[in-house]
Amino acid sequence: MPDWTLHQGDALTLLPTLNTPVDAVICDPPYNSGGRTMTERTSRTAREKYLTEGGRNHGHDLGDFTGDNRDQRSYTAWLSLVLAESYRLIRPGGAALVFTDWRQLPATTDALQAAGFTWRGVAVWHKPIARPQPGRLRQDCEFIVWGSNGAMIPGNDPVYLPGHFTGSQPRGDTRLHITQKPEDVMRQLVRIVPLDGIVLDPFAGSGTTGAAALAEGRSFIGIEQSATYAQRTRDRLATVAATLAV
C-alpha cells in the first residue's frame, strides 16, 4: 500500500534533512514570471498575477503563496539549488519533471542541468480553456522540462508516456490552489516512476502530485512552505489514502 509524508517549510531548508531515496522529482515551482517591469515583478502578489477579482475564483477563496518575485538570474540559481538537493535523493536512472512557462523555459533547462540531471526533452501541457488574444497567438500551453539521473533504466515492463498532455485546471470548489495542475495529467506523469516507487515534490501546493501518486500506486514525499496549503494537502492525501484502503 502506498504511503505519504508531508513536510511543512522551505524546500531549501528541508531537502538537506531528507535521506529517503526516491525514484523521481515531479514538481511545479513558482514560475517567477509575468512581470514586464521591476515594479510589476516585485509589487504584485501571486494572487494578483494569476487571478482576477481579488483572488476569488468562482466564489472560492484561494490562498496566496510567496517566492514568486525573483528576477531570472536569481530564479535560475535558486531552482538549481532545489534541484541539486533533489538530485542527491534520486536513485540512478530516476527522473526529474519540472513544470514551467515559455518565459522561464530556458532558465529551467539550465537549472536542471546545473543540478546534475541529464536533460532529456520538453513535454507540452495543453490547456483547452485559455483566453484568446486579439492579433496574437493564443498562450494555451505550459511545458514540462524533464531529465534523468544518468542513464535511464526502463526495466522489463517499461511505461510508454506521451510528450503532449491535455487538461484544464480544476474550477469552482475543486480548485484548491492558484496554479493547480489537472490531476488526470499528473496521474499520467507519475507513471514514469515504477509501481511501489516514491515521488518527491518540493512544492506540494494543494497536493495534486501526491494525490496522483497515491492513486497510481506510488508513494509520495512532499514539501510545502505555506501552512494553509500544507493543511489542505494533508486533508486531501488523508482522504485519498482512506479511499484506497477500503
N, C-alpha and C positions, 0 to 999 in steps of 0.2 A: 504494500500500500504506500503510495507516495506521501511525503510529508512536507511541511513548510516551516520556515523560520523567517521572521521579520525583525530587523534591527532599526531602531529609530535614531537618526542622527545624520551627520555629514558623511558622505561616501568616502572622502579622502581621509577622514579620521578613523572610520570604522573598517575599511577594507584591509589595512595593515594588520588588524587584530584577528582576521579570519584565517583559518588554516584548513578548512574542509576543501578537498579537491572537487572541482566542478567540471561539467562537460561543455558548457558554453556560457558566454555572457550575451544576453539579449536585452537591449536597453534603449530607452528613449530619453536622452539627456535634454535639458533645456537648450534650445537651439541658439539663443543669444543673437537672433537676427531680427530684421524688421524695422530697424531704426535708420533713417536716412541721414540723420544728424546726431551729434553727440547729445543734444537735448532730448531728442526722441528716444535715444537708446538708454539714457540714464534716468530719465524722469518718469517714464511710464512703467506701471506695474505689468506683470504678465497678464493679469485680468484685462487691463486696458488695451493691451496689444492684441489679444486673441478673441476677446468677446466684445459685444456691444451692450447697450442698456445697463451699464454699471456692473457688468459681471453676472447678470442673471440670464439664464438660458431656459426658455420655455417655463418660467416660473420656478426654476430650481436654482438655488444659490450655490455657485461653485467657489470653493476656496481658492485663494491666491497661492502662488509659490514664488520663492526667491531664486537668485542665481541666474537671472536671465538678462543681465545688463553688462556683460563683458564685451570689450572690443574683440576683433577677430584674432589678434595675436594672443591675447590673454585666454580666449576660448580654446585655441589650439593647444596652448601649454597646459591648461587645466584639464582638458579632455585626455591629453596624452598621459598625464599622471594617473587619472582614474583608470584608464585602460591598461596602463602598465601594472597597476596593482591587481587588476582583474586577470591579466595575462599570467601573473605569478600563480594564480589559483587554478588555471585551466589545464587539464590533462593534455599531454601531447596529442595532436590531431583534433583537439576541441575547437569550436567555432566562436567567432565574435560577430554579432549582428547589431549594428548601430543605426538608429533612425536619424535622419537629417533632412533639411530642405535644400533648395537649389542654391541659396546664398552660402550655406556652410558646407556644401558638398566637398569642395577642395580641402577645406580645413579638416574635415572629418577623415578623409582618406589619409591626410598627413598624420593626424593624431593616431590613427590605427596602426600605421607602420612605425611611427616613433615609439609606440608602446611595445613593439616586438612582433606583432602579428604579420603574417604573410597576407597581403591584400589579394583577395580572390575575385572581387567584382562588385557591382552595384545592382541591386534589385529595385523595382519600382512598386510603390504603393499608389494605386489609382483611387481617387476619391470621387465617386459619381456625383455627389452633392457639393458643388463648388460654384461660387459666384462668377458669372461671365464678366468680362472686362471689355468695354467698347473699344474697338480698334486694336485689341491686343490678343495674344494667345492666352487661353484660359489656364490658370495655375491650378490644376487639379491633380497634381502628383507630389508626393514626397518620396524619399529614397531610403534604401537600407544598404549601407556600406558593410561589406562582410569580408571576413578573412579567417585565418586559422592559426593555431599554434603549431607551426611546422607542417609537415605533410599530413593530409587528411587520410583517415582510415575508414573507408566505407563499411567494412565488415562483411559478414556473409549474407545479411539481409538489408541491403542499402535502401535508403529512402530516396525518392526522386521528387524534388521540390521544384516548383516553377520559379521564374525570375520576375514574374509580374503578378501582383496581388490586387484584388479589387474589394473595397469595403468602405462603408460610411461610418463616421463617428456615431456613437450612440446619441440619441436625442431624448429630450424630456428628462424624466426622473431616472432613467437608466444611465444617464451621463453623470459620472461622479467626479470627473477631473476635466480641467480646461482643455488639455491636449490629449485626452483619452483616445487610445487606438481601438479599432474593432476587435472583439475577441475572436471572431472567426479567422481573421488574418493572423493573429498571434497563435492560434491553435495550429495553423499550418507551419509557422516558423519554428515552434518548439520541437517539431518532429525531427529537426536536424540533430537533436540530442537522442541517444539510444533510450529505449524503454528502461525505466528504473534509473535513468541518469538524473543529473542535477542541473538546473538552470539558475544562473545568477543574474540579478537585475539590481544594479546600484541606484537606480532611480525608479523605485517601485510605483510611485504615483498612487493610483487607486487600486492597484493590484491586478491589472489585466494580464500581464505576463504570467504572474503566479497562478491566476485562475485558469489560464490556458494550459499551463504546465501540469497542474493537478488533473485537469480533465483529460489530458492526453497521457496520463500515467507516468509523468515525470515529477520529481521533487523540486522544491523551489527555495532559494535563499534570496531575500530581498533587503534593500536598504531604502529608507525614505526619510528625508530631512524634516518634512512638515509633520508636526504632531497630529494635525487634523487629518491629513491624508493617510498617515500611518494607521490611525484608528479605523478609517474606512477600509483600508486593506486588510487589517486583522479581521474585521467583521465579515468581509467578503470571502476571504480564504477559509475562515472557520465554517461558513455556510457551505462552500463548495466541498470541503473535506467531509462535512457531516452528510451531505447528499451522496457522496461517493461511497461512504461507509455503509449505507443502507443496503 
